[in-house]
Amino acid sequence: MNKIMIALFAIYELSLSILILPDIPSIPPHGHVPTHTGAPGNMIYNTPCSRTACPLGSCACPSYPTIPCPPINVDNPGNGWNAQFNAAGTCYGAQININYGEHGMTRNLAAINVNAPNALYNARITFTNKQTRETPKVTVINCRSGLCAGATFEFIRMDYADIKCDWYLGCGAGCTVILHGGHPIPCDQVSTT
């Protein structure tokens, strides 16, 4: 009887550790997150991530906020560049920096499309412009029906044309926009349908 109880207790303890700690070997090593330079291709994330598993192909930071992960930098994307977040939790807790350098001539970033629940939960996308001749604009951020919950979109010397959200459900709880170092504004206050 004691052996059965010990075995059951061991199984119970192992199941708790799996729920609390993510499967570390399957998480991409964040020290090796590539920095995109030049004219990068579109950013597309189709791999779901949960508290128990973040396979390769997600940009999630499952240890957030306990252990901050290195940022993902996209440098000088060209006109018409876009990012798609197509799976639940795919970029949970990530810091994504989209940077335009001094000598660029980019006028617009086509779209940020959020297509799954919690894809950007606790994530921050920062758009930074250091171009001297142009002020790029994000054409549209598509949040659909509450899919940008917990996301922060920060614009430094840049702007956006439109944030699209559902009329009734809004952009998602906790979604904020920060313009030029100002105070966070709820996405629902600046969005359209």
LOFI-329950 format. One record per residue (C-alpha): x, y, z; residue in three letters. Coordinates in steps of 0.5 Angstrom, whole numbers. Layout:
N
+-------+-------+-------+------+
|    c1 |    c2 |    c3 | code |
+-------+-------+-------+------+
|     X |     Y |     Z |  ALA |
...
+-------+-------+-------+------+
END
This chain:
193
+-------+-------+-------+------+
|    c1 |    c2 |    c3 | code |
+-------+-------+-------+------+
|     0 |     0 |     0 |  MET |
|     6 |     5 |     2 |  ASN |
|     9 |     4 |    -5 |  LYS |
|     2 |     5 |    -9 |  ILE |
|     2 |    12 |    -5 |  MET |
|     9 |    14 |    -6 |  ILE |
|     8 |    12 |   -13 |  ALA |
|     2 |    17 |   -14 |  LEU |
|     5 |    22 |   -10 |  PHE |
|    11 |    22 |   -15 |  ALA |
|     6 |    23 |   -21 |  ILE |
|     2 |    28 |   -17 |  TYR |
|     9 |    32 |   -16 |  GLU |
|    11 |    31 |   -23 |  LEU |
|     4 |    34 |   -26 |  SER |
|     5 |    40 |   -22 |  LEU |
|    12 |    41 |   -24 |  SER |
|    10 |    41 |   -31 |  ILE |
|     4 |    46 |   -30 |  LEU |
|     9 |    51 |   -27 |  ILE |
|    15 |    50 |   -31 |  LEU |
|    15 |    50 |   -38 |  PRO |
|    18 |    45 |   -42 |  ASP |
|    25 |    48 |   -43 |  ILE |
|    28 |    44 |   -48 |  PRO |
|    22 |    45 |   -53 |  SER |
|    23 |    53 |   -52 |  ILE |
|    27 |    57 |   -57 |  PRO |
|    34 |    59 |   -54 |  PRO |
|    32 |    67 |   -53 |  HIS |
|    39 |    68 |   -53 |  GLY |
|    39 |    66 |   -61 |  HIS |
|    33 |    70 |   -63 |  VAL |
|    35 |    73 |   -70 |  PRO |
|    36 |    80 |   -71 |  THR |
|    33 |    82 |   -78 |  HIS |
|    37 |    87 |   -82 |  THR |
|    36 |    90 |   -89 |  GLY |
|    29 |    89 |   -92 |  ALA |
|    26 |    83 |   -88 |  PRO |
|    21 |    78 |   -90 |  GLY |
|    14 |    79 |   -87 |  ASN |
|    14 |    76 |   -80 |  MET |
|     9 |    71 |   -79 |  ILE |
|     8 |    66 |   -73 |  TYR |
|     3 |    60 |   -73 |  ASN |
|     5 |    56 |   -67 |  THR |
|     1 |    56 |   -61 |  PRO |
|     4 |    57 |   -54 |  CYS |
|     1 |    55 |   -48 |  SER |
|     4 |    55 |   -40 |  ARG |
|     6 |    48 |   -41 |  THR |
|     9 |    48 |   -48 |  ALA |
|    12 |    53 |   -53 |  CYS |
|    15 |    50 |   -59 |  PRO |
|    20 |    52 |   -64 |  LEU |
|    17 |    57 |   -68 |  GLY |
|    13 |    62 |   -63 |  SER |
|    16 |    68 |   -60 |  CYS |
|    13 |    67 |   -54 |  ALA |
|    17 |    69 |   -47 |  CYS |
|    14 |    64 |   -43 |  PRO |
|    18 |    66 |   -37 |  SER |
|    15 |    73 |   -37 |  TYR |
|    15 |    77 |   -32 |  PRO |
|    20 |    72 |   -28 |  THR |
|    25 |    72 |   -33 |  ILE |
|    25 |    78 |   -38 |  PRO |
|    27 |    75 |   -45 |  CYS |
|    31 |    79 |   -50 |  PRO |
|    28 |    83 |   -55 |  PRO |
|    26 |    81 |   -62 |  ILE |
|    29 |    87 |   -67 |  ASN |
|    26 |    88 |   -74 |  VAL |
|    31 |    93 |   -77 |  ASP |
|    29 |    97 |   -83 |  ASN |
|    23 |    93 |   -86 |  PRO |
|    21 |    96 |   -93 |  GLY |
|    14 |    99 |   -95 |  ASN |
|     9 |    94 |   -95 |  GLY |
|    12 |    90 |   -89 |  TRP |
|     7 |    86 |   -84 |  ASN |
|     7 |    82 |   -78 |  ALA |
|     2 |    76 |   -77 |  GLN |
|     0 |    73 |   -71 |  PHE |
|    -4 |    67 |   -72 |  ASN |
|    -4 |    62 |   -66 |  ALA |
|    -6 |    63 |   -59 |  ALA |
|    -1 |    65 |   -54 |  GLY |
|     5 |    65 |   -60 |  THR |
|     8 |    72 |   -58 |  CYS |
|     6 |    72 |   -50 |  TYR |
|    10 |    76 |   -46 |  GLY |
|    15 |    78 |   -52 |  ALA |
|    18 |    85 |   -54 |  GLN |
|    18 |    86 |   -61 |  ILE |
|    22 |    92 |   -63 |  ASN |
|    21 |    95 |   -70 |  ILE |
|    26 |   100 |   -72 |  ASN |
|    27 |   105 |   -78 |  TYR |
|    34 |   107 |   -78 |  GLY |
|    37 |   114 |   -80 |  GLU |
|    38 |   114 |   -87 |  HIS |
|    31 |   110 |   -89 |  GLY |
|    26 |   112 |   -94 |  MET |
|    20 |   108 |   -91 |  THR |
|    13 |   111 |   -91 |  ARG |
|     9 |   105 |   -89 |  ASN |
|     8 |    99 |   -85 |  LEU |
|     2 |    95 |   -88 |  ALA |
|    -1 |    92 |   -82 |  ALA |
|     0 |    88 |   -76 |  ILE |
|    -6 |    83 |   -76 |  ASN |
|    -8 |    79 |   -69 |  VAL |
|   -11 |    73 |   -71 |  ASN |
|   -12 |    69 |   -65 |  ALA |
|   -14 |    70 |   -58 |  PRO |
|    -8 |    72 |   -53 |  ASN |
|    -3 |    72 |   -59 |  ALA |
|     0 |    78 |   -56 |  LEU |
|    -2 |    78 |   -49 |  TYR |
|     3 |    82 |   -44 |  ASN |
|     7 |    83 |   -51 |  ALA |
|    10 |    90 |   -53 |  ARG |
|    11 |    92 |   -60 |  ILE |
|    15 |    98 |   -60 |  THR |
|    16 |   102 |   -67 |  PHE |
|    22 |   107 |   -67 |  THR |
|    23 |   112 |   -73 |  ASN |
|    30 |   115 |   -73 |  LYS |
|    29 |   117 |   -81 |  GLN |
|    31 |   124 |   -82 |  THR |
|    26 |   125 |   -89 |  ARG |
|    20 |   120 |   -87 |  GLU |
|    15 |   119 |   -82 |  THR |
|    13 |   112 |   -83 |  PRO |
|     6 |   110 |   -81 |  LYS |
|     3 |   103 |   -79 |  VAL |
|    -3 |   103 |   -84 |  THR |
|    -7 |    98 |   -80 |  VAL |
|    -7 |    94 |   -73 |  ILE |
|   -13 |    89 |   -74 |  ASN |
|   -15 |    87 |   -67 |  CYS |
|   -22 |    84 |   -69 |  ARG |
|   -26 |    81 |   -63 |  SER |
|   -22 |    82 |   -57 |  GLY |
|   -16 |    79 |   -60 |  LEU |
|   -11 |    84 |   -58 |  CYS |
|   -12 |    83 |   -50 |  ALA |
|    -6 |    85 |   -46 |  GLY |
|    -2 |    88 |   -52 |  ALA |
|     2 |    94 |   -52 |  THR |
|     3 |    98 |   -58 |  PHE |
|     8 |   104 |   -57 |  GLU |
|    10 |   109 |   -63 |  PHE |
|    16 |   113 |   -62 |  ILE |
|    17 |   119 |   -68 |  ARG |
|    12 |   114 |   -72 |  MET |
|     4 |   114 |   -72 |  ASP |
|    -1 |   109 |   -74 |  TYR |
|    -7 |   110 |   -79 |  ALA |
|   -12 |   106 |   -76 |  ASP |
|   -13 |   100 |   -70 |  ILE |
|   -19 |    96 |   -72 |  LYS |
|   -23 |    92 |   -67 |  CYS |
|   -30 |    89 |   -66 |  ASP |
|   -36 |    94 |   -65 |  TRP |
|   -38 |    90 |   -59 |  TYR |
|   -32 |    86 |   -56 |  LEU |
|   -27 |    92 |   -57 |  GLY |
|   -20 |    91 |   -58 |  CYS |
|   -19 |    86 |   -52 |  GLY |
|   -18 |    88 |   -44 |  ALA |
|   -11 |    91 |   -43 |  GLY |
|   -10 |    93 |   -50 |  CYS |
|    -6 |   100 |   -50 |  THR |
|    -3 |   105 |   -55 |  VAL |
|     3 |   109 |   -53 |  ILE |
|     4 |   115 |   -57 |  LEU |
|    11 |   119 |   -57 |  HIS |
|    12 |   118 |   -50 |  GLY |
|     5 |   120 |   -47 |  GLY |
|     1 |   116 |   -43 |  HIS |
|    -2 |   109 |   -44 |  PRO |
|    -9 |   110 |   -48 |  ILE |
|   -14 |   104 |   -48 |  PRO |
|   -14 |   101 |   -55 |  CYS |
|   -22 |   102 |   -55 |  ASP |
|   -21 |   109 |   -54 |  GLN |
|   -17 |   110 |   -61 |  VAL |
|   -20 |   104 |   -65 |  SER |
|   -25 |   104 |   -71 |  THR |
|   -29 |    98 |   -73 |  THR |
+-------+-------+-------+------+
END
